[in-house]
Amino acid sequence: MASTPRMLVNTSAPPAEPRRGAIWSIDDPERDLDSNLVRLPADEEIASHLGAEVDVLVHVVSGHGTLSTDDGETPLRVGDLVFLPRRSRRGFRAGADGLGYLTVHRRRQSLQIGSRPPGQ
């Protein structure tokens, strides 16, 4: 049976509290996609790291900041859409107004105790 399309979140109205990190995620267990709304308060950062085994699309929805990659720093502002290839190095730093962005990527399969790979 097919799921019914539904409204998930309004990215222009994030929660008022100055939380850091993922402030929203898709919670449907039957989904193929993952998506997170991430907020960094003013001047905070997510340190440079290697991304996971999935390509990630990033859409800046509030504030401004910078994206750090092996090629240097790229300014980020509302409306920017960025492609992060799997296993690429990236880091984020918020500007004076903070930074909010939406990520979208293929759902990563979690390992479960006792589970077997397909075909076994």
C-alpha positions in Angstrom: 0.0 0.0 0.0 1.4 3.4 -1.0 1.9 6.1 1.6 0.0 9.3 1.5 2.0 12.5 0.8 2.1 14.8 3.8 3.6 18.0 5.1 6.7 17.3 7.2 8.1 20.6 8.4 8.2 24.3 7.5 12.0 25.2 7.3 11.3 28.9 7.6 9.9 28.4 11.1 12.4 26.4 13.1 12.0 26.0 16.9 12.7 29.1 18.9 15.2 27.6 21.3 18.9 28.1 20.3 19.6 24.3 20.0 22.6 23.0 18.1 22.6 20.1 15.7 19.7 18.2 14.0 16.5 19.9 15.1 14.3 17.8 12.8 14.6 14.5 11.0 12.3 12.3 9.0 10.9 9.7 11.3 9.0 7.4 8.9 10.6 3.9 9.3 9.6 2.9 5.7 11.4 5.7 4.0 14.2 5.5 1.3 15.5 9.0 2.1 17.0 10.7 5.1 16.7 14.4 5.7 17.8 16.6 8.7 17.3 20.2 9.5 20.5 21.3 11.2 21.1 24.4 13.2 24.4 25.9 14.3 24.2 28.9 16.6 26.4 32.0 15.9 30.1 31.3 15.4 29.8 27.5 16.2 31.1 24.8 13.9 30.9 21.2 12.9 34.6 20.2 12.7 36.0 19.0 9.4 35.3 15.3 8.9 35.0 12.6 6.2 31.4 12.2 5.1 29.6 8.8 5.1 29.0 6.4 2.2 26.2 8.5 0.8 26.1 11.7 -1.4 24.4 14.6 0.5 22.5 17.6 -0.9 22.6 20.6 1.4 20.2 23.5 1.2 20.9 26.6 3.3 17.6 27.8 4.8 18.7 30.5 7.4 21.7 32.6 8.4 25.1 32.3 6.7 28.5 30.7 7.3 31.2 28.7 5.5 31.8 25.2 4.2 35.3 23.9 4.6 36.5 21.3 2.1 39.9 20.0 0.8 39.7 22.8 -1.8 39.3 25.6 0.8 36.4 27.6 2.2 33.1 28.4 0.4 30.7 31.1 1.8 27.2 29.9 2.4 24.1 32.0 2.4 20.3 31.4 2.3 19.3 29.7 -0.9 22.6 28.0 -1.6 22.3 24.4 -2.7 25.5 22.3 -2.2 26.4 18.8 -3.4 28.7 16.9 -1.0 30.0 13.7 -2.7 30.2 10.6 -0.5 33.4 10.3 1.6 34.3 13.9 0.9 35.9 16.0 3.6 33.6 18.8 4.9 33.1 21.1 7.9 30.6 23.9 8.6 31.0 27.2 10.5 28.1 29.5 11.3 28.3 33.2 10.9 27.1 35.9 13.3 23.5 35.1 12.7 23.9 31.3 12.9 23.4 28.8 10.1 20.5 26.5 9.3 20.6 23.9 6.5 18.6 21.0 5.3 20.4 17.8 4.3 18.9 15.1 2.0 20.5 11.8 1.2 19.8 8.1 0.6 19.0 6.3 3.8 21.9 4.4 5.3 20.9 0.9 6.4 21.7 0.3 10.0 23.2 -3.0 11.1 21.2 -5.1 13.4 22.3 -7.9 15.6 21.4 -11.2 13.9 20.6 -9.6 10.5 22.0 -11.1 7.4 23.0 -9.4 4.1 20.5 -9.8 1.3 20.8 -13.2 -0.5 22.2 -15.1 2.5 
